[in-house]
Amino acid sequence: MKEVKVLGVNVCDYEGEGDPLIFVHSFPMNSRMWDGQTEYFKKHFRVITYDLRGMGKSSSDDNVITMEKLVNDFFHILNNLKLSKVHAVGLSMGGYILLRSVIKDPDRFISLTVVNTKSEKDDDETLLRRSNAVIKIKSGGRDAFTGKLLKNLTENTDEKLIGEIKNIIEMNTDDGICGNLLAMSTRVNTADDLSALKIPVLLAVSGKDKITPPENLLRLFSRFRNSAPNGMKAFYNFSDCGHLCNMEKPYEFNRLLYWFLNCIEIEHRKG
């Protein structure tokens, strides 16, 4: 595995064989949340992960981060690694970034997989909640914030898994967490522009997700079906799972994603 910095963003390039497959992590995590996927997929793809600006090993000069800046980081990484097209996977905040990115430049995507996310921007209640979280963290209440959030990140009570999630969150600075909270508040609605996508798309939800309930992506999937665009569109429900389903049920997650990507490869050979 090779680590490179792209405009301050730390990128892990696992240099596997096959098409590039990039994973974009959720809030308030970093790229380590994908460890259960990198080992599995690097045998079949060139796997890439990275820490969002201000998280993990990625720096941010002032931690004034917008969603559009995070989207631009995604494209800077592709350009730096000379990747013309990628399979892209994003969970929660990672999904926000990819939904906006695929609208800006759909030609850079072979396929898109988004998990436990939504295409709508924040409502007023959510904006106030994010603002209050920034105030709490800046006032020394980070432990209280992350402790409450942790209860919503997984349905699994396994102490090893919970400890792993806590360790990943602890790698991030207060400023980085606050910067990304504000970035999520600068999202725009993407649903109207997504319905005409012509690339293969996999939408996945967790039935017990307390952060982004399944109906968010169900609405988007209904738009896909009604507009009948070209390209494979699939929907899957991790019925007994919480928000971080890739960590809670890595075997099921990996098999689902591999099935989807393999279907694309089979269709490509036919074409």
GUGU-445790 format. One line per 8 residues: number of its first residue (from 1); their letters; for each residue x negated, y, z negated of C-alpha. Coordinates in nm, 3 decimals, decimal comma. Each point is the difference from the previous one (the first is absolute). Layout:
NUM> a> X:Y:Z; ...
% end
This chain:
1> mkevkvlg> 0,000:0,000:0,000; -0,126:0,347:0,091; 0,098:0,321:-0,181; -0,003:0,332:0,184; 0,113:0,352:-0,088; 0,223:0,182:0,248; 0,033:0,367:-0,100; -0,024:-0,106:-0,364
9> vnvcdyeg> 0,240:-0,295:0,032; -0,147:-0,336:-0,101; 0,066:-0,270:0,261; -0,066:-0,375:-0,034; -0,055:-0,174:0,333; 0,003:-0,378:-0,041; -0,115:-0,044:0,363; 0,202:-0,314:0,063
17> egdplifv> 0,083:-0,140:0,342; 0,313:0,093:0,195; 0,216:0,310:0,023; -0,049:0,270:-0,266; 0,242:-0,022:-0,294; 0,006:0,300:-0,235; 0,168:0,008:-0,342; 0,115:0,326:-0,164
25> hsfpmnsr> 0,060:-0,019:-0,376; 0,278:0,127:-0,225; 0,007:0,258:-0,278; -0,166:0,010:-0,253; -0,222:-0,283:0,118; -0,305:-0,021:0,227; -0,127:-0,244:0,261; -0,077:-0,269:-0,260
33> mwdgqtey> 0,371:-0,084:-0,005; -0,057:-0,173:0,335; -0,268:-0,242:-0,127; 0,243:-0,292:0,035; 0,054:0,091:0,366; -0,357:0,077:0,108; -0,126:-0,348:-0,085; 0,288:-0,162:0,187
41> fkkhfrvi> 0,008:0,212:0,314; -0,369:0,063:0,065; -0,019:-0,351:0,147; 0,235:0,106:0,278; -0,031:0,379:0,033; -0,240:0,290:-0,044; 0,137:0,109:-0,335; -0,031:0,360:-0,119
49> tydlrgmg> 0,108:0,159:-0,328; -0,061:0,346:-0,141; 0,060:0,213:-0,307; 0,239:0,287:0,061; -0,157:0,342:-0,044; -0,052:0,067:-0,372; 0,049:-0,366:-0,099; -0,252:-0,275:-0,071
57> ksssddnv> -0,334:0,091:0,157; 0,143:0,267:0,229; -0,072:0,363:-0,079; 0,205:0,313:0,043; -0,160:0,342:-0,035; 0,295:0,169:-0,166; 0,265:-0,274:-0,030; 0,241:0,220:0,193
65> itmeklvn> 0,128:-0,287:0,213; 0,293:-0,004:0,240; 0,162:-0,294:0,175; -0,116:0,137:0,334; -0,358:0,004:-0,128; 0,031:-0,367:-0,096; 0,142:-0,077:0,344; -0,293:0,179:0,162
73> dffhilnn> -0,239:-0,205:-0,217; 0,155:-0,317:0,145; -0,077:0,114:0,355; -0,350:0,120:-0,094; -0,073:-0,351:-0,129; 0,120:-0,159:0,326; -0,210:0,241:0,201; -0,310:-0,045:-0,216
81> lklskvha> 0,020:-0,380:0,031; 0,078:0,035:0,373; 0,331:-0,184:-0,030; 0,233:0,081:0,286; 0,293:-0,205:-0,139; 0,070:-0,174:-0,333; 0,246:-0,216:-0,185; 0,090:0,218:-0,300
89> vglsmggy> 0,150:-0,103:-0,335; 0,115:0,246:-0,267; 0,175:-0,045:-0,333; 0,200:0,282:-0,162; -0,214:0,315:0,041; -0,203:-0,189:0,259; 0,327:-0,047:0,186; 0,072:0,375:-0,015
97> illrsvik> -0,336:0,067:0,164; 0,049:-0,259:0,274; 0,358:0,103:0,081; -0,121:0,353:0,065; -0,314:-0,121:0,182; 0,191:-0,221:0,243; 0,219:0,296:0,093; -0,304:0,219:0,066
105> dpdrfisl> -0,175:-0,256:0,218; 0,179:-0,333:0,060; -0,259:-0,098:0,262; -0,254:-0,067:-0,278; 0,212:-0,285:-0,141; 0,021:-0,363:0,109; 0,257:-0,060:-0,274; 0,133:0,161:-0,317
113> tvvntkse> 0,086:-0,167:-0,332; 0,147:0,210:-0,280; 0,096:-0,136:-0,340; 0,208:0,150:-0,284; 0,006:0,348:0,150; 0,250:0,236:0,162; 0,029:0,239:0,293; 0,189:0,272:-0,189
121> kdddetll> -0,179:0,288:-0,172; 0,036:0,060:-0,374; 0,326:0,138:-0,135; 0,000:0,278:-0,261; 0,013:-0,240:-0,294; -0,308:-0,186:0,122; -0,187:0,324:0,068; 0,064:0,113:-0,356
129> rrsnavik> -0,110:-0,340:-0,134; -0,328:0,022:0,192; -0,057:0,357:-0,120; 0,062:-0,101:-0,361; -0,241:-0,293:0,041; -0,276:0,238:0,115; 0,067:0,227:-0,299; -0,007:-0,299:-0,238
137> iksggrda> -0,327:-0,138:0,140; -0,167:0,344:-0,003; 0,108:0,039:-0,363; -0,174:-0,321:-0,107; 0,294:-0,234:0,041; -0,144:-0,228:0,264; 0,020:-0,313:-0,216; 0,369:0,060:-0,068
145> ftgkllkn> 0,064:0,060:0,372; -0,182:-0,311:0,121; 0,141:-0,214:-0,281; 0,354:0,084:0,104; -0,079:-0,042:0,369; -0,165:-0,337:-0,056; 0,331:-0,147:-0,115; 0,145:0,078:0,344
153> ltentdek> -0,288:-0,127:0,211; 0,057:-0,373:-0,054; 0,263:-0,241:-0,125; -0,271:-0,246:-0,095; -0,093:-0,018:-0,369; -0,328:-0,182:0,062; -0,261:0,176:-0,213; -0,279:-0,060:0,253
161> ligeikni> 0,196:0,169:0,280; 0,104:0,291:-0,221; -0,359:0,043:-0,113; -0,119:0,002:0,362; 0,251:0,270:0,092; -0,100:0,210:-0,303; -0,370:-0,032:0,088; 0,064:0,121:0,354
169> iemntddg> 0,199:0,301:-0,121; -0,273:0,087:-0,251; -0,252:0,032:0,286; 0,183:0,313:0,116; -0,056:0,349:-0,143; 0,274:0,218:-0,147; -0,055:0,253:0,279; 0,026:-0,269:0,265
177> icgnllam> 0,327:-0,132:-0,141; 0,145:0,352:-0,022; -0,117:0,085:0,351; 0,175:-0,303:0,143; 0,317:0,070:-0,197; 0,009:0,340:0,168; -0,081:-0,154:0,339; 0,305:-0,225:-0,022
185> strvntad> 0,208:0,310:-0,067; -0,101:0,141:0,342; 0,148:-0,286:0,201; 0,251:0,064:0,278; 0,289:-0,217:0,117; -0,114:-0,250:0,261; 0,306:-0,221:0,062; 0,130:0,181:0,308
193> dlsalkip> -0,333:-0,021:0,180; -0,065:-0,362:-0,098; 0,309:-0,156:0,157; -0,151:0,011:0,350; -0,324:-0,184:-0,090; -0,100:-0,252:0,263; -0,266:-0,185:-0,199; 0,061:-0,309:-0,219
201> vllavsgk> 0,110:0,103:-0,350; 0,037:-0,203:-0,320; 0,198:0,153:-0,285; -0,027:-0,176:-0,337; 0,164:0,073:-0,332; 0,001:-0,139:-0,353; 0,341:-0,087:-0,139; -0,093:0,117:-0,351
209> dkitppen> -0,196:0,311:0,096; 0,085:0,281:-0,244; -0,200:0,265:0,188; 0,125:-0,031:0,358; 0,324:-0,203:0,010; 0,049:-0,227:0,306; 0,283:0,208:0,149; -0,254:0,261:0,116
217> llrlfsrf> -0,158:-0,233:0,256; 0,331:-0,172:0,071; 0,127:0,333:0,134; -0,306:0,030:0,223; 0,041:-0,357:0,126; 0,363:0,076:0,089; -0,122:0,292:0,210; -0,238:-0,233:0,184
225> rnsapngm> 0,279:-0,248:0,072; 0,243:0,267:0,116; -0,246:0,169:0,234; -0,131:-0,335:0,133; -0,354:0,121:0,082; -0,260:-0,219:0,159; -0,229:-0,201:-0,223; 0,056:-0,254:-0,274
233> kafynfsd> 0,173:0,134:-0,314; 0,011:-0,224:-0,310; 0,131:0,040:-0,356; -0,095:-0,201:-0,310; 0,103:0,006:-0,365; -0,230:-0,116:-0,282; 0,310:-0,078:-0,200; -0,155:-0,065:-0,342
241> cghlcnme> -0,272:0,261:0,006; -0,091:0,352:-0,115; -0,166:0,294:0,172; -0,352:-0,140:0,047; 0,115:-0,318:0,173; -0,336:-0,055:0,173; -0,160:-0,044:-0,343; 0,292:-0,172:-0,168
249> kpyefnrl> 0,053:-0,256:0,276; -0,315:0,007:0,216; 0,058:-0,342:0,159; 0,351:0,090:0,117; -0,115:0,346:0,112; -0,295:-0,135:0,196; 0,202:-0,272:0,171; 0,268:0,249:0,102
257> lywflnci> -0,250:0,247:0,144; -0,196:-0,274:0,176; 0,323:-0,134:0,154; 0,087:0,348:0,129; -0,345:0,069:0,143; -0,017:-0,348:0,154; 0,338:0,054:0,172; -0,142:0,316:0,157
265> eiehrkg> -0,306:-0,189:0,123; 0,217:-0,273:0,152; 0,215:0,260:0,180; -0,314:0,173:0,124; -0,129:-0,325:0,150; 0,332:-0,056:0,174; -0,009:0,350:0,141
% end
